Amino acid sequence: MKRKSQNPSGSRARRWYAYLWHEWIVESRRPIAPAFARPNPAAWSDNRITAAWLGHATVLINFFGIKILTDPVLFPRIGIRLPGLTLGPKRLTASALTVRDLPKIDILLLSHAHFDHLDMRTLHRFDRSTTVITAKRTSDLLRWTRFRDVSELRWNEKKSVTTSAGKIDIIAFRVKHWGARTRRDTYRSYNGYVLERNDRRILFGGDTALSDSFAELRAFGPIDLAIMPIGAYNPWIHSHCTPEQAVQMANEAGAHFILPVHHQTFRLSSEGFREPIERLQAALHEAPERIALREIGETFVLP
């Protein structure tokens, strides 16, 4: 019997087209659930550290008056932008704030180039006064934006940013992930970050699988708040950590509070909608007060 020839590229292409068809035709009819709460950043004190989870990996931070936004993704869909539409996953839960709701942002922190972390439609809504910190070999993606102050950081590289509210130090560190936006740009890097100001520290883990790099962060001093990804691990365990692993890495970094992100926003994997946060709560059942927040739109004020 003559054996049929295999065509992996053709099979992948068929799956991709089927996925796009499902996302555009079927998912277009599905409503997006509202965020659990709506933050009010205008009421936040510039003398405190306050953070609100807007959805996925997007966190709005007021760090003693310096306004920071991590991996801003605020529109209903992510993916390939075409005239009048976006081909890609649709949100399950709406962003807790729109671009118009945001205060003036001093710093945008970009962990890597994946569509669910670096959304060009959102980034085009900011002006040239915003400083952008991004990973190595990713700044070319921003060439058509209005940004004029864009810095790429390599692992263990530090940048001090001076704003009208004062100075902040930002240190990039190694995580376990990958940074390609397409199949042809595997050279792009990916970062986690430590933010330091007034002897207080926030860790932003970006995207990461289980990594030994978090233990090295103890050299900077105690971490007050660790923003950690906890979703998209099934079946992508080689590039995304489980909730239990997120706790392990935050503990190794010496973090007190954990702000869980990267769940309840897009359907990127097979685990259930509530599974990541339920597993995180189970992992921290002896110290539930360490979970800074649990739902999209909630606000946390660091004691």
Buried (B, 14 or more C-beta within 10 A) or exposed (E): EEEEEEEEEEEEEEEEEEEBEEBBEEBEEEEBEEBBBEBEBEEBEEEEBBBBBBBBBBBBBBBBBBBBBBBBBBBEBBBEBEEEEBBBBBBBBBBBBEBEBBEEBBBBBBBBBBBBBBBBBBBBBBEEEBBBBBBBBBBEBBEEBEBEEBBBBEBEBEBEBEBEBBEBBBBBBBBBBBBBBEEEBEEBBBBBBBBBBEEBBBBBBBBBBBBEBBBBBEEBEEBBBBBBBBBBBBEBBEBBBBBBBBBBBBBBBBBBBBBBBBBBBBEBBEBEBEBBBEBBBEBBEEEEEBBBBBEBBBBBEBE
